């Protein structure tokens, strides 16, 4: 099963999410992360099995970006007995192709579409750890707590990023952050946004950051 969900972050640390029932916060992201007692951040890996970290060095921080993506996924997956993810550069390439459209919309048609997808916007590449740990995990984990032990729980977009992150059979992740100097096009797709929310998104996104896309693939063999 694949989950796909959408979140937006505007300027001034305000968090806008797809569901009007979800909570917004203006707390300092470092305080939010500290509440969950993250262990010390490891040093970034020194070797990658990819000839070039293509434009990551210029657009998304290179090895530190990759290390942040893996760390902030895996530290939370371990809370749910899910195995660590590995970084997948082909998924990152796919995320790059989609992110460069600067279209804040889920797009699952590139490169075969056999992946899940989380999106954030309005946050520069240096904030990828905040996006993963605070927007996608901390903001949603409590919504799912009452569903443990239910064999076939209902799906709600309020916890879609969380389930995508901790899905046990997910094996790899690849992310990309694209700076969009002309702003981000807000195309809400199948999500039920109010007019005010759409207007707020267009007003606050501008060129304050870019689009962050993370793609995950699931092992279907067992």
Backbone as CSV, one residue per row, in Angstrom:
resi,resn,N_x,N_y,N_z,CA_x,CA_y,CA_z,C_x,C_y,C_z
1,UNK,0.854,-1.191,0.000,0.000,0.000,0.000,0.884,1.234,0.000
2,UNK,0.512,2.217,-0.803,1.268,3.463,-0.861,0.398,4.598,-0.357
3,UNK,1.030,5.505,0.355,0.314,6.680,0.839,0.921,7.909,0.190
4,UNK,0.104,8.869,-0.125,0.560,10.104,-0.741,-0.182,11.254,-0.097
5,UNK,0.567,12.246,0.400,-0.087,13.345,1.104,0.675,14.631,0.893
6,UNK,0.085,15.730,1.340,0.556,17.055,0.954,0.620,17.971,2.150
7,UNK,1.725,18.757,2.251,1.820,19.751,3.311,2.510,20.978,2.766
8,UNK,2.154,22.144,3.257,2.806,23.377,2.845,3.316,24.123,4.041
9,UNK,4.478,24.766,3.903,5.001,25.606,4.972,5.266,26.980,4.409
10,UNK,4.757,28.019,5.037,4.960,29.363,4.559,6.114,30.041,5.256
11,UNK,6.267,31.339,5.032,7.320,32.105,5.670,6.992,32.294,7.137
12,UNK,7.935,32.838,7.876,7.770,33.166,9.292,7.409,31.955,10.132
13,UNK,7.869,30.775,9.708,7.739,29.526,10.459,6.306,29.065,10.632
14,UNK,5.349,29.672,9.927,3.967,29.210,10.013,3.817,27.936,9.208
15,UNK,3.071,26.986,9.727,2.880,25.717,9.057,1.444,25.629,8.567
16,UNK,1.266,25.416,7.278,-0.056,25.224,6.697,-0.141,23.794,6.209
17,UNK,-1.181,23.077,6.592,-1.306,21.685,6.210,-2.569,21.484,5.393
18,UNK,-2.638,20.326,4.711,-3.714,20.096,3.758,-5.074,20.010,4.419
19,UNK,-5.144,19.448,5.603,-6.424,19.284,6.278,-6.673,20.446,7.217
20,UNK,-7.860,21.042,7.139,-8.176,22.153,8.033,-8.291,21.702,9.470
21,UNK,-8.393,20.383,9.703,-8.494,19.866,11.069,-7.141,19.708,11.726
22,UNK,-6.055,19.803,10.923,-4.727,19.626,11.485,-4.294,20.871,12.229
23,UNK,-3.390,20.686,13.209,-2.950,21.802,14.036,-1.878,22.599,13.328
24,UNK,-1.858,23.929,13.540,-0.783,24.787,13.054,0.077,25.183,14.236
25,UNK,1.355,25.471,13.948,2.261,25.828,15.027,3.218,26.900,14.573
26,UNK,3.625,27.761,15.481,4.661,28.742,15.195,5.823,28.557,16.150
27,UNK,5.925,27.384,16.803,7.015,27.148,17.731,8.343,27.078,16.994
28,UNK,9.408,27.354,17.727,10.748,27.222,17.187,10.985,25.772,16.791
29,UNK,11.419,25.500,15.540,11.602,24.110,15.127,12.619,23.369,15.964
30,UNK,13.633,24.067,16.496,14.619,23.385,17.330,13.995,22.919,18.640
31,UNK,13.066,23.683,19.178,12.379,23.259,20.392,11.485,22.066,20.112
32,UNK,10.839,22.072,18.945,9.993,20.946,18.584,10.810,19.667,18.504
33,UNK,11.961,19.741,17.849,12.797,18.555,17.728,13.323,18.113,19.083
34,UNK,13.667,19.069,19.934,14.221,18.730,21.245,13.212,17.981,22.106
35,UNK,11.935,18.286,21.921,10.905,17.607,22.705,10.949,16.101,22.497
36,UNK,11.396,15.681,21.323,11.405,14.258,21.020,12.774,13.630,21.276
37,UNK,13.692,14.367,21.868,14.973,13.839,22.331,15.704,13.069,21.229
38,UNK,15.953,13.730,20.132,16.694,13.086,19.067,18.109,12.790,19.532
39,UNK,18.643,11.616,19.204,20.029,11.318,19.550,20.974,12.185,18.735
40,UNK,22.259,12.226,19.098,23.208,13.080,18.377,23.215,12.767,16.888
41,UNK,23.297,13.818,16.099,23.316,13.661,14.650,24.649,13.056,14.230
42,UNK,24.634,11.971,13.433,25.891,11.379,12.977,26.554,12.246,11.925
43,UNK,27.841,12.014,11.718,28.536,12.682,10.632,28.008,12.138,9.308
44,UNK,28.034,12.952,8.255,27.547,12.456,6.971,28.445,11.358,6.443
45,UNK,27.890,10.407,5.681,28.726,9.350,5.110,29.732,9.935,4.142
46,UNK,30.880,9.266,4.024,31.960,9.792,3.190,31.946,9.208,1.779
47,UNK,31.192,8.147,1.556,31.202,7.502,0.247,29.769,7.262,-0.220
48,UNK,29.526,7.565,-1.486,28.241,7.270,-2.087,28.488,6.485,-3.368
49,UNK,27.572,5.575,-3.694,27.700,4.779,-4.908,27.010,5.490,-6.070
50,UNK,27.421,6.697,-6.297,26.849,7.504,-7.374,27.969,8.422,-7.817
51,UNK,28.248,8.439,-9.124,29.405,9.168,-9.613,29.387,10.632,-9.214
52,UNK,28.223,11.234,-9.250,28.114,12.648,-8.879,26.853,12.824,-8.065
53,UNK,26.941,13.614,-7.034,25.735,13.941,-6.286,25.060,15.081,-7.043
54,UNK,25.108,14.929,-8.393,24.591,15.844,-9.411,24.453,17.251,-8.858
55,UNK,23.273,17.823,-8.827,23.147,19.211,-8.418,22.870,19.359,-6.936
56,UNK,22.965,18.249,-6.193,22.719,18.362,-4.757,23.699,19.325,-4.108
57,UNK,24.966,19.315,-4.574,25.958,20.190,-3.962,25.541,21.652,-4.082
58,UNK,25.004,22.016,-5.243,24.624,23.408,-5.453,23.226,23.692,-4.929
59,UNK,22.300,22.752,-5.136,20.898,23.043,-4.865,20.402,22.483,-3.555
60,UNK,21.083,21.494,-2.998,20.511,20.860,-1.817,21.547,20.341,-0.833
61,UNK,22.713,20.936,-0.774,23.599,20.691,0.348,24.473,19.467,0.297
62,UNK,24.460,18.696,-0.779,25.374,17.584,-0.917,25.228,16.513,0.142
63,UNK,26.372,16.050,0.666,26.374,14.925,1.590,25.603,15.233,2.870
64,UNK,25.672,16.443,3.342,24.932,16.792,4.558,23.427,16.646,4.335
65,UNK,22.951,17.029,3.165,21.529,16.896,2.838,21.109,15.433,2.871
66,UNK,21.891,14.575,2.223,21.580,13.145,2.198,21.591,12.574,3.611
67,UNK,22.599,12.955,4.402,22.681,12.468,5.783,21.475,12.918,6.599
68,UNK,21.047,14.167,6.410,19.878,14.669,7.138,18.616,13.901,6.749
69,UNK,18.457,13.644,5.458,17.282,12.905,4.993,17.225,11.527,5.640
70,UNK,18.350,10.813,5.616,18.370,9.464,6.189,18.175,9.498,7.697
71,UNK,18.880,10.386,8.359,18.806,10.439,9.819,17.390,10.748,10.292
72,UNK,16.772,11.745,9.706,15.470,12.184,10.208,14.330,11.272,9.752
73,UNK,14.553,10.420,8.785,13.603,9.338,8.537,13.836,8.188,9.523
74,UNK,15.085,7.752,9.622,15.359,6.520,10.361,15.209,6.664,11.866
75,UNK,15.512,7.843,12.407,15.380,8.016,13.853,13.923,7.853,14.283
76,UNK,12.994,8.211,13.417,11.572,8.049,13.737,11.063,6.656,13.373
77,UNK,11.592,6.069,12.321,11.187,4.704,11.961,11.524,3.733,13.094
78,UNK,12.623,3.975,13.779,13.009,3.077,14.871,12.013,3.127,16.022
79,UNK,11.283,4.225,16.149,10.233,4.287,17.172,9.109,3.298,16.895
80,UNK,9.030,2.818,15.659,7.917,1.965,15.248,8.410,0.611,14.744
81,UNK,9.634,0.241,15.138,10.226,-1.057,14.777,10.303,-1.253,13.267
82,UNK,10.480,-0.178,12.535,10.637,-0.251,11.082,12.124,-0.187,10.744
83,UNK,12.592,-0.976,9.785,14.018,-0.981,9.443,14.454,0.338,8.816
84,UNK,15.748,0.619,8.916,16.297,1.845,8.342,16.129,1.860,6.825
85,UNK,15.915,3.055,6.298,15.885,3.250,4.855,17.294,3.445,4.322
86,UNK,17.489,3.123,3.065,18.714,3.446,2.349,18.415,4.571,1.360
87,UNK,19.463,5.339,1.039,19.261,6.436,0.094,19.309,5.896,-1.327
88,UNK,18.442,6.411,-2.171,18.291,5.920,-3.538,18.422,7.111,-4.482
89,UNK,19.528,7.167,-5.225,19.790,8.335,-6.053,18.882,8.417,-7.273
90,UNK,18.398,7.272,-7.766,17.448,7.345,-8.877,16.124,7.956,-8.419
91,UNK,15.702,7.623,-7.197,14.512,8.277,-6.654,14.751,9.770,-6.487
92,UNK,15.958,10.133,-6.038,16.289,11.553,-5.900,16.261,12.251,-7.258
93,UNK,16.723,11.550,-8.312,16.662,12.119,-9.658,15.217,12.367,-10.084
94,UNK,14.345,11.407,-9.755,12.927,11.579,-10.075,12.343,12.755,-9.300
95,UNK,12.674,12.826,-8.011,12.207,13.950,-7.195,12.697,15.275,-7.768
96,UNK,13.938,15.287,-8.269,14.489,16.511,-8.860,13.700,16.939,-10.094
97,UNK,13.419,15.981,-10.962,12.689,16.309,-12.192,11.331,16.935,-11.874
98,UNK,10.655,16.370,-10.879,9.325,16.884,-10.541,9.433,18.222,-9.815
99,UNK,10.384,18.315,-8.870,10.519,19.550,-8.089,10.853,20.741,-8.973
100,UNK,11.599,20.506,-10.048,12.003,21.608,-10.921,10.837,22.209,-11.699
101,UNK,9.688,21.566,-11.672,8.513,22.188,-12.282,7.964,23.305,-11.401
102,UNK,8.389,23.353,-10.122,7.892,24.338,-9.153,6.370,24.322,-9.070
103,UNK,5.809,23.146,-9.202,4.363,22.956,-9.131,4.052,22.202,-7.847
104,UNK,3.369,22.863,-6.917,3.075,22.276,-5.609,1.890,21.323,-5.734
105,UNK,2.162,20.184,-6.349,1.118,19.211,-6.636,1.765,17.836,-6.688
106,UNK,1.036,16.810,-6.239,1.559,15.459,-6.359,1.583,15.043,-7.819
107,UNK,2.706,14.494,-8.238,2.882,14.026,-9.608,3.507,12.637,-9.537
108,UNK,2.749,11.620,-9.923,3.185,10.235,-9.769,3.435,9.555,-11.111
109,UNK,3.536,10.317,-12.191,3.647,9.719,-13.516,5.086,9.623,-14.016
110,UNK,6.029,10.233,-13.319,7.411,10.220,-13.777,8.065,8.873,-13.464
111,UNK,8.865,8.377,-14.412,9.727,7.207,-14.189,8.962,6.006,-13.638
112,UNK,7.798,5.761,-14.146,7.063,4.560,-13.784,6.079,4.710,-12.651
113,UNK,6.293,5.658,-11.770,5.325,5.938,-10.713,5.234,4.925,-9.598
114,UNK,6.156,3.973,-9.490,6.071,2.961,-8.426,6.756,3.472,-7.158
115,UNK,6.225,4.519,-6.584,6.814,5.105,-5.387,5.735,5.887,-4.653
116,UNK,5.988,6.169,-3.387,5.172,7.102,-2.630,5.813,8.473,-2.696
117,UNK,5.130,9.492,-2.188,5.645,10.852,-2.345,5.121,11.744,-1.232
118,UNK,6.024,12.443,-0.569,5.682,13.515,0.365,6.216,14.827,-0.190
119,UNK,5.496,15.908,0.026,5.891,17.216,-0.508,5.813,18.268,0.590
120,UNK,6.737,19.198,0.570,6.641,20.411,1.383,7.087,21.577,0.517
121,UNK,6.691,22.776,0.865,7.090,23.956,0.105,7.301,25.123,1.046
122,UNK,8.139,26.072,0.592,8.407,27.261,1.383,9.567,27.111,2.334
123,UNK,10.307,26.011,2.245,11.425,25.744,3.156,12.678,25.521,2.319
124,UNK,13.790,26.200,2.599,15.023,25.985,1.842,15.631,24.629,2.171
125,UNK,16.653,24.224,1.402,17.214,22.885,1.595,17.773,22.691,2.995
126,UNK,18.243,23.772,3.626,18.784,23.640,4.979,17.718,23.215,5.984
127,UNK,16.450,23.362,5.630,15.367,23.005,6.535,14.778,21.636,6.301
128,UNK,15.463,20.769,5.541,14.888,19.457,5.253,14.682,18.641,6.526
129,UNK,15.545,18.803,7.525,15.366,18.069,8.784,14.102,18.530,9.506
130,UNK,13.811,19.835,9.470,12.584,20.369,10.069,11.349,19.827,9.349
131,UNK,11.412,19.777,8.028,10.284,19.260,7.256,9.987,17.815,7.647
132,UNK,11.023,16.973,7.683,10.817,15.549,7.945,10.393,15.313,9.387
133,UNK,11.144,15.868,10.341,10.888,15.557,11.752,9.666,16.274,12.307
134,UNK,9.465,17.525,11.934,8.408,18.305,12.571,7.129,18.391,11.749
135,UNK,7.240,18.668,10.458,6.020,18.762,9.658,5.427,17.392,9.367
136,UNK,6.272,16.458,8.950,5.750,15.168,8.508,5.578,14.165,9.641
137,UNK,6.403,14.246,10.687,6.301,13.254,11.766,5.636,13.830,13.012
138,UNK,6.265,14.798,13.655,5.749,15.302,14.937,4.324,15.843,14.830
139,UNK,4.009,16.498,13.734,2.677,17.084,13.579,1.578,16.048,13.363
140,UNK,1.967,14.811,13.036,0.960,13.827,12.634,0.922,12.569,13.488
141,UNK,1.999,12.259,14.208,2.078,10.969,14.900,0.936,10.777,15.885
142,UNK,0.502,11.829,16.560,-0.545,11.676,17.571,-1.902,11.346,16.953
143,UNK,-2.133,11.758,15.708,-3.412,11.465,15.061,-3.603,9.967,14.833
144,UNK,-2.480,9.252,14.686,-2.561,7.829,14.353,-2.595,6.934,15.582
145,UNK,-2.333,7.475,16.765,-2.101,6.654,17.955,-3.284,5.751,18.291
146,UNK,-4.490,6.187,18.030,-5.661,5.382,18.406,-5.915,4.228,17.439
147,UNK,-5.140,4.133,16.363,-5.396,3.116,15.347,-4.497,1.896,15.468
148,UNK,-3.553,1.893,16.420,-2.686,0.729,16.582,-3.516,-0.484,16.975
149,UNK,-3.203,-1.629,16.364,-3.920,-2.859,16.662,-5.143,-3.083,15.806
150,UNK,-5.541,-2.090,15.032,-6.675,-2.248,14.123,-6.150,-2.831,12.810
151,UNK,-6.643,-4.002,12.377,-6.049,-4.677,11.220,-6.185,-3.908,9.913
152,UNK,-7.246,-3.144,9.738,-7.444,-2.411,8.490,-7.933,-1.000,8.805
153,UNK,-7.041,-0.146,9.335,-7.475,1.193,9.746,-7.855,2.051,8.549
154,UNK,-8.734,2.996,8.789,-9.105,3.926,7.738,-7.947,4.875,7.464
155,UNK,-7.910,5.434,6.265,-6.860,6.385,5.905,-7.395,7.804,6.043
156,UNK,-6.571,8.668,6.573,-6.908,10.078,6.703,-5.679,10.879,6.313
157,UNK,-5.864,11.928,5.507,-4.713,12.702,5.053,-4.013,13.426,6.189
158,UNK,-4.642,13.498,7.387,-3.985,14.145,8.524,-2.733,13.392,8.954
159,UNK,-2.651,12.101,8.676,-1.444,11.350,9.057,-0.773,10.689,7.845
160,UNK,-1.031,11.189,6.660,-0.473,10.580,5.457,1.039,10.647,5.372
161,UNK,1.650,11.767,5.794,3.113,11.859,5.765,3.726,10.896,6.772
162,UNK,3.125,10.831,7.955,3.619,9.943,9.007,3.628,8.492,8.534
163,UNK,2.511,8.019,7.969,2.465,6.629,7.528,3.453,6.376,6.401
164,UNK,3.619,7.344,5.511,4.606,7.205,4.443,6.004,7.048,5.025
165,UNK,6.320,7.805,6.054,7.655,7.766,6.650,7.955,6.458,7.360
166,UNK,6.981,5.895,8.085,7.279,4.756,8.964,6.766,3.432,8.407
167,UNK,6.236,3.433,7.184,5.732,2.197,6.592,6.833,1.144,6.597
168,UNK,6.557,-0.002,7.209,7.610,-0.978,7.506,8.256,-1.549,6.253
169,UNK,7.488,-1.720,5.199,8.028,-2.350,3.993,8.646,-1.347,3.027
170,UNK,8.668,-0.087,3.393,9.419,0.887,2.605,10.908,0.626,2.797
171,UNK,11.674,0.685,1.722,13.085,0.298,1.765,14.052,1.429,1.434
172,UNK,13.662,2.361,0.564,14.580,3.390,0.081,13.875,4.744,0.047
173,UNK,14.684,5.786,0.111,14.161,7.144,0.018,15.122,7.992,-0.811
174,UNK,14.589,8.942,-1.552,15.394,9.916,-2.268,14.670,11.247,-2.265
175,UNK,15.375,12.333,-1.997,14.740,13.652,-1.867,15.466,14.693,-2.713
176,UNK,14.779,15.774,-2.976,15.385,16.899,-3.675,14.675,18.182,-3.279
177,UNK,15.439,19.244,-3.114,14.882,20.567,-2.839,15.213,21.491,-4.003
178,UNK,14.209,22.146,-4.531,14.383,23.053,-5.662,14.017,24.469,-5.256
179,UNK,14.936,25.401,-5.452,14.622,26.811,-5.236,13.785,27.307,-6.407
180,UNK,12.715,28.019,-6.100,11.796,28.513,-7.130,11.737,30.034,-7.046
181,UNK,12.631,30.737,-7.746,12.718,32.198,-7.595,11.463,32.929,-8.031
182,UNK,10.652,32.339,-8.881,9.419,32.986,-9.336,8.200,32.536,-8.547
183,UNK,8.438,31.854,-7.438,7.327,31.380,-6.628,6.932,29.962,-6.978
184,UNK,5.996,29.437,-6.208,5.545,28.060,-6.356,4.101,28.067,-6.816
185,UNK,3.824,27.340,-7.873,2.448,27.231,-8.350,1.661,26.327,-7.412
186,UNK,0.532,26.802,-6.938,-0.290,26.037,-6.005,-1.405,25.336,-6.775
187,UNK,-1.247,24.035,-6.972,-2.269,23.242,-7.650,-2.690,22.133,-6.697
188,UNK,-3.818,22.271,-6.010,-4.146,21.368,-4.920,-4.577,19.980,-5.327
189,UNK,-4.811,19.700,-6.603,-5.147,18.358,-7.029,-6.437,17.864,-6.399
190,UNK,-6.406,16.677,-5.786,-7.621,16.064,-5.261,-7.918,16.472,-3.833
191,UNK,-7.075,17.288,-3.233,-7.316,17.682,-1.850,-8.348,18.792,-1.759
192,UNK,-9.089,18.811,-0.679,-10.189,19.749,-0.486,-9.679,20.986,0.253
193,UNK,-9.186,21.964,-0.483,-8.714,23.207,0.102,-9.837,24.241,0.071
194,UNK,-9.868,25.112,1.053,-10.770,26.253,0.984,-10.116,27.347,0.148
195,UNK,-10.905,28.287,-0.311,-10.349,29.385,-1.096,-9.340,30.175,-0.276
196,UNK,-9.635,30.390,0.996,-8.724,31.165,1.829,-7.386,30.449,1.967
197,UNK,-7.425,29.134,2.094,-6.179,28.388,2.233,-5.356,28.496,0.967
198,UNK,-5.986,28.385,-0.176,-5.248,28.517,-1.423,-4.639,29.915,-1.537
199,UNK,-5.410,30.927,-1.217,-4.897,32.293,-1.300,-3.750,32.499,-0.325
200,UNK,-3.874,31.952,0.867,-2.819,32.074,1.858,-1.549,31.399,1.385
201,UNK,-1.693,30.257,0.739,-0.524,29.563,0.213,0.185,30.426,-0.820
202,UNK,-0.566,30.975,-1.736,0.062,31.780,-2.784,0.722,33.028,-2.205
203,UNK,0.127,33.546,-1.183,0.631,34.794,-0.620,1.906,34.563,0.181
204,UNK,2.006,33.452,0.901,3.136,33.271,1.805,4.296,32.510,1.179
205,UNK,4.052,31.708,0.141,5.144,30.912,-0.405,6.151,31.789,-1.139
206,UNK,5.694,32.463,-2.187,6.578,33.340,-2.938,7.891,32.667,-3.266
207,UNK,9.008,33.346,-2.980,10.329,32.773,-3.224,11.052,32.532,-1.911
208,UNK,10.305,32.294,-0.837,10.933,32.133,0.479,11.689,30.825,0.605
209,UNK,11.426,29.891,-0.247,12.129,28.618,-0.166,11.971,27.908,-1.479
210,UNK,11.495,26.694,-1.427,11.303,25.951,-2.649,10.406,24.774,-2.369
211,UNK,10.497,23.787,-3.222,9.727,22.565,-3.054,10.669,21.464,-2.602
212,UNK,10.285,20.761,-1.548,11.014,19.587,-1.092,10.161,18.376,-1.410
213,UNK,10.724,17.440,-2.143,10.011,16.205,-2.454,10.836,15.019,-1.980
214,UNK,10.175,14.112,-1.286,10.791,12.855,-0.893,9.993,11.725,-1.508
215,UNK,10.683,10.789,-2.137,10.042,9.659,-2.780,10.480,8.389,-2.061
216,UNK,9.550,7.464,-1.856,9.861,6.200,-1.213,9.360,5.056,-2.075
217,UNK,10.076,3.916,-2.010,9.617,2.713,-2.689,9.399,1.629,-1.654
218,UNK,8.495,0.703,-1.977,8.086,-0.341,-1.047,8.494,-1.688,-1.602
219,UNK,9.027,-2.553,-0.732,9.368,-3.918,-1.093,8.083,-4.738,-1.119
220,UNK,7.707,-5.253,-2.279,6.462,-6.014,-2.417,6.711,-7.521,-2.385
221,UNK,7.960,-7.949,-2.142,8.285,-9.366,-2.289,7.793,-10.232,-1.151
222,UNK,7.601,-9.658,0.071,7.173,-10.509,1.173,5.894,-9.974,1.800
